[in-house]
């Protein structure tokens, strides 16, 4: 079993920000959907074993 390391709130924010940006780019950079990609990124990072979570097109 892997030992998870804790990260600071700033590190967590940066991880979510990068993941949300990645998802946004992959979706074609649609305007007005920032919260959708943010919350999808949080869900992915909080549940890495659930790989099929994605923003809807």
Secondary structure, DSSP 8 states (H G I E B T S, - for coil): --------HHHHHHHHHHHHHHHHHHTT--TT-HHHHHHHHHHHHH-TT-TT-----
